[in-house]
Amino acid sequence: MENFLGFPTGVSGADLAFRAQLQAIKFGARVAVPRRAEKLQPSTRPGYYEVTLDDGTNLLGRSVVIATGARYRKLGVPEEERFQGAGLYYAATELEARTCKGQEVVVVGGGNSAGQAAMFLASRASCVHLVHRGRDLSDGMSQYLVERLRHAANVSIETRSQVVELSGDEHLRTVKIRDGEGRVVARSVGGLFIMIGADPCTGWLKDAVLLDVHGFVRTGEDCGPDASVPFNVFQTNLPGVFAVGDVRSGSVKRVASAVGEGSVVVQAIHARLASLRQAEAPEPVTL
Ligand SMILES: Cc1cc2nc3c(=O)[nH]c(=O)nc-3n(C[C@H](O)[C@H](O)[C@H](O)COP(=O)(O)OP(=O)(O)OC[C@H]3O[C@@H](n4cnc5c(N)ncnc54)[C@H](O)[C@@H]3O)c2cc1C
């Protein structure tokens, strides 16, 4: 992570997660690691939900926050792990763009995120090669973006193509791309940007909450008429069950936004607990 507030020299995902865990324990959280949540369902105890873990333990809660994230799709070529963060990126922000200034870059993908990354990088890089394995960008990208890319002087759209090999020293230097005719071209690059989507970690939710067509958790207005009352933008169709971060449909997929969404639902959880307590309090006796 290079752009998370408070870490000017960057921090690895593992280090950040470890620090967060220590901090959570300090504030009284009970951590179950390594355990997987396997099921979420309303409990037989009224007003409670039940989360079943992979060791069979059932956790009861009046509110549940789903924050199981998403797995970023990888190219599946050798050396991909080694060059991660050293020329190979899964995001295209100002920071990555700066390291590629004036050099050639390769963007892989055929969706809007790949198109937006290519347009953004074209303003910094000498040339952007947009590599897409399909025949036509219009199949998965908004037409306005396809038009912009076609008219950009330093963007080359390479359909029916895929990255087949990476090489370099401590930094990625060369990307080999195979086209539809089987020809392989080696390109010297300042950066390779993988924008081929992410798979949500929602298999454990099955039919428990509403998901979008890609399997991300719907919240707020996205739940349509099934939105829970009182309304909250991060609440699922189940009252008191929230989804934040990468797992949420339409999320920004950045650390700061995941953390921010998590902090916002805390207030909603307190409000829910207070209203449940109020509803369950015995009626005052008037004499
Ligand atoms: C290589 C890479 C570089 C990145 N660089 C940046 C960057 O520089 N800046 C930035 O802002 N963002 C960056 N991101 C994106 C950022 O990592 C995510 O947006 C952020 O981590 C989302 O947080 P989250 O809590 O929603 O999900 P995650 O961080 O993915 O956390 C979800 C957790 O839930 C666990 N989990 C999944 N399923 C279950 C289950 N059934 N039971 C229990 N636990 C489960 C997962 O193992 C994981 O630990 C990067 C991502 C990648 C892959």
The ligand as a Gaussian input file, in Angstrom:
#p B3LYP/6-31G(d) Opt

LIG

0 1
 C       -1.580000      -5.995000      -4.763000
 C       -2.575000      -4.995000      -4.255000
 C       -2.141000      -3.697000      -4.014000
 C       -3.041000      -2.748000      -3.530000
 N       -2.575000      -1.481000      -3.307000
 C       -3.409000      -0.569000      -2.799000
 C       -2.924000       0.738000      -2.478000
 O       -1.746000       1.070000      -2.677000
 N       -3.806000       1.620000      -1.948000
 C       -5.107000       1.298000      -1.703000
 O       -5.835000       2.144000      -1.188000
 N       -5.585000       0.072000      -1.990000
 C       -4.782000      -0.865000      -2.533000
 N       -5.265000      -2.115000      -2.820000
 C       -6.700000      -2.393000      -2.554000
 C       -6.907000      -2.679000      -1.041000
 O       -6.068000      -3.752000      -0.656000
 C       -8.359000      -3.025000      -0.756000
 O       -9.205000      -2.025000      -1.270000
 C       -8.617000      -3.143000       0.760000
 O       -7.732000      -4.069000       1.348000
 C      -10.063000      -3.562000       1.017000
 O      -10.235000      -3.841000       2.384000
 P      -11.373000      -4.859000       2.868000
 O      -11.294000      -4.856000       4.349000
 O      -12.648000      -4.545000       2.215000
 O      -10.939000      -6.279000       2.289000
 P       -9.609000      -7.117000       2.514000
 O       -8.457000      -6.237000       2.864000
 O       -9.490000      -7.980000       1.306000
 O       -9.922000      -7.991000       3.797000
 C      -10.869000      -9.034000       3.756000
 C      -10.426000     -10.102000       4.739000
 O      -11.494000     -11.026000       4.938000
 C      -10.954000     -12.341000       4.896000
 N      -12.018000     -13.269000       4.498000
 C      -12.511000     -13.533000       3.259000
 N      -13.496000     -14.449000       3.323000
 C      -13.639000     -14.774000       4.630000
 C      -14.494000     -15.665000       5.345000
 N      -15.427000     -16.401000       4.731000
 N      -14.353000     -15.746000       6.684000
 C      -13.430000     -15.004000       7.346000
 N      -12.591000     -14.141000       6.727000
 C      -12.700000     -14.026000       5.386000
 C       -9.828000     -12.254000       3.881000
 O       -8.925000     -13.323000       4.065000
 C       -9.231000     -10.907000       4.248000
 O       -8.309000     -11.041000       5.295000
 C       -4.400000      -3.092000      -3.292000
 C       -4.822000      -4.399000      -3.529000
 C       -3.930000      -5.351000      -4.010000
 C       -4.401000      -6.757000      -4.264000

